[in-house]
Amino acid sequence: MEADLRLKLEQLHQRVDSLKDQINTEEATKNAFVMPFIQILGFDIFNPTEVIPEFICDIGTKKGEKIDYVIKKDGEPILIIECKHWKENVDAHNSQLHRYYHVSKSRFGVLTNGHTYNFYADLEKPNIMDEKPFFTLDLANISDSSLKILENFTKSSYNLENILDSAEALKYIKAIRNEFEKELQNPSDEIVKLLVSKFFNKPLTASRLVAFKEYTKKAFANSINESINFRLKNALNIGETIPSKENQKLSSVDEEIETPRFITTEEEIEGSQIIKAILREAIPANRIFFRDTQSYFGILLDDNNRKPLCRLHFNSANKYVELFHNGKDNGEKQPLQSLDEIYKFKKELLSTIKNYE
């Protein structure tokens, strides 16, 4: 089920990416992007008892207000959907959905621009939609955890209890993570005092607090750098230290250290492993090196920047592999619909090695 759901969502993302520049209205966004999404969830968009467009509801003295879509299952509304133009930021337009939610019988509301879907519930006050979504689906970044959550909203697997059981956890895990990431970037006085109190028994004067804030920031950065390095070495199964954009050697407290601005993704690791398997037909593993940068993930011969074997460009919606069989200064980008398509370029990858012999 999840594999099929992922495939359909990825196909929808490709559709959104290719058509969006031709979509000039909110109505066109609904027809081209949102209706296919409703179909992916398993609901019949041509059945007016199941998917009701332009559902009329009265909000106080306002009569004839319309919700873009109401989704019903067994005659009961389970989801209301409000749509915006694909260029709109959905995070800034939840007030209208908030009003509709109040008069609907649905426990869940969705605000979307066709490529981002914010899911809301009433976890804080009954029948009053929360200000923040408990779940956000981004078609450009579909994770396994997102698929598991979305599956509960499909017609065949809809389960109110399961969604409510996980919604509160999702909401507060997201909130805690946001606060944690803020602390990593700029540790607060409270977190510094808490940590320092574990080992420092002297009075924490204002000047010492300033110093310990810097020490805490650097300690966080060192910890993250070491963690990334350890994960990469294990995932790539190589013994050499893997260079990173931020020098991953331990620094003294006098050196300037910044929190890493990027993290190597699972897709980059998996793609590099495929390339490594291909290249090992011609060269030993200890000559194949990996180097992540802010714009691409590089595979090098002999850890030499002047000997690129290929590069993975996975930092945007459209993924590419860059090949160097025509020379290191003549990189050729090839689009990838899936990681398995890397195998199609086996000949080019192996011939690249000959450029450096």
PyMOL commands that set and color helices and strands:
alter all, ss='L'
color gray80, all
select helices_A, chain A and resi 2-22+26-40+90-92+95-103+144-151+160-185+189-196+206-236+266-279+285-287+339-354
alter helices_A, ss='H'
color red, helices_A
select strands_A, chain A and resi 51-59+62-73+76-83+109-112+116-120+135-138+288-292+297-301+308-313+319-323+332-336
alter strands_A, ss='S'
color yellow, strands_A
deselect
rebuild
show_as cartoon
